Structure formats: C-alpha cells, structure tokens
Amino acid sequence: MENELSLDYGLYHIQPPLNEYGKSLAEFSLPQPVLESRDMEERIVGNTLVTEKMEYRLGQQQELAEEMRQQLNEEQVASVLTIIAAVESYKQDRH
C-alpha cells in the first residue's frame, strides 16, 4: 500500500511539469494519479515512507551528487554540464 501511495504521489508531482511542455503521463505509458491533491495531502500526512523521502538533507544530497560525479568519465561530465546549463537557461527564460 505504501509503495502504491508513493508511486501515486510521484505521478502527481510529475504531471504538472509534463503539462507545461504539452506532454502527458499517458505519452510515457504512465498511469494517471488516482488521488486528487486534497486526498493526497490527507493520505501523506500519516505515511512515514513519503515523509522520510521528503525530509532529505540538502547537504547529504550534494555530497552524494559529488561522489557520483567523480565516477563519471569526461564525456558524461560534459553531458551533465550541458543538461544543467539548459535547465538553468530555461528557468531564466521563464522569469
């Protein structure tokens, strides 16, 4: 049950960015979220798995990212930097 709620919660959060690009979950063979936002918030309050995932620490995530980055080869690093630049450029263009 917790895994299903986590999946539904993930789909709930993936849907809006896809919609911004004129895409849908169905185009990627993903199901529609079952719960509406109001129901979602009520169900998540008592869900320890989702709560734990939402309470990650930024510092820990940055350390993990750096560890993983060190395992990349030069081409992979270049690809990651290109993607990051594109995302940052997109964010600036939207504001």
CORRAMO-V695943 format. One record per backbone hydrogen bond with DSSP energy under -0.5 kcal/mol. NH is the residue of the N-H (numbers start at 1). CO is the residue of the C=O. E is the energy in kcal/mol with one decimal. If there is no record, write none. Layout:
NH_CO_E ; NH_CO_E
This chain:
5_1_-2.2 ; 6_2_-2.5 ; 7_3_-2.5 ; 8_4_-2.6 ; 9_5_-2.6 ; 10_6_-2.4 ; 11_7_-2.6 ; 12_8_-2.4 ; 13_9_-1.5 ; 14_10_-1.8 ; 15_11_-2.1 ; 16_12_-0.6 ; 17_13_-0.6 ; 18_14_-1.7 ; 19_15_-2.4 ; 20_16_-1.8 ; 21_17_-0.9 ; 21_18_-1.0 ; 22_19_-1.8 ; 23_18_-2.8 ; 27_24_-0.5 ; 28_25_-1.5 ; 29_26_-1.9 ; 30_25_-2.3 ; 40_36_-3.1 ; 41_37_-2.3 ; 42_38_-1.7 ; 43_39_-2.2 ; 44_40_-2.2 ; 45_41_-1.5 ; 46_42_-0.5 ; 47_44_-1.7 ; 48_46_-0.8 ; 51_47_-2.3 ; 52_48_-2.6 ; 53_49_-1.9 ; 54_50_-2.0 ; 55_51_-0.9 ; 55_52_-0.7 ; 56_53_-0.7 ; 58_56_-0.5 ; 61_57_-2.1 ; 62_58_-2.5 ; 63_59_-2.2 ; 64_60_-2.4 ; 65_61_-2.5 ; 66_62_-2.2 ; 67_63_-2.4 ; 68_64_-2.5 ; 69_65_-2.6 ; 70_66_-1.9 ; 71_68_-1.2 ; 72_69_-1.7 ; 77_73_-2.3 ; 78_74_-2.3 ; 79_75_-2.1 ; 80_76_-2.5 ; 81_77_-2.6 ; 82_78_-2.0 ; 83_79_-2.3 ; 84_80_-2.7 ; 85_81_-2.3 ; 86_82_-2.1 ; 87_83_-2.4 ; 88_84_-2.6 ; 89_85_-2.5 ; 90_86_-2.3 ; 91_87_-2.4 ; 92_88_-2.1 ; 93_89_-2.3 ; 94_90_-1.5 ; 95_91_-0.7 ; 95_92_-0.6
